[in-house]
């Protein structure tokens, strides 16, 4: 007794699905998906290896120096780094030791980055 749920070879619908070819040339359709541009064309490096960490720090410094960060970040950076630089500068002045001046190098480096970012942000706002 044949099972009615499954097609048999004598069933016409089953045989018609395996015809030798299309009936006219318009039966073929080729779908080619559009090329989507990458959202982030530059691959974000991993921060778990030393070189990736250096690359991430460079990206952050580049974004801050180009003025692409929000105002609250620039203002907070000026507040934190400016206060730290003022404390270190007061230590240098009060101690009179030039060797303590080396402590001012890191805040000075960050201050230069913040200055460039603030300058570019203000220049972009004027245009």
C-alpha positions, 0 to 999 in steps of 0.5 A: 500500500503506497504512502500518500504523504510521499510522492511516488515515481508515477506521480506527475507532480514529482516527474514534472519537477525534474524536467530536462530544462526550462521551458523558456529562457526567462525562467533563469534568474540570477540574484547578485547581492549589492556590495555593502561598504564596510562600516569600519574600514580600518580593523580595530586592533586587539588590546590584549597583545602589546602591539595592539595596545599601542595601536589602540592608544595611538587611535585614541590620541589621534581622535583626541588630537583631531577634535573628533571627541565630545566637548565633555571629554575635552573639558574633563581631560583639561580638568584632570590633566591640568590639575595634575600638571599644576601639582607637578609644576608646583612640586618642581618649583618648591623643590628646586630640583630639575630631576623632578621636572621629568615628572612633568613630561607625561602631563605635558605630552597629554596637554599637547594632545588636548591643546591640538584637539581643542584648537581643531574643535574650535577651528571647525566650529568657526567655519 
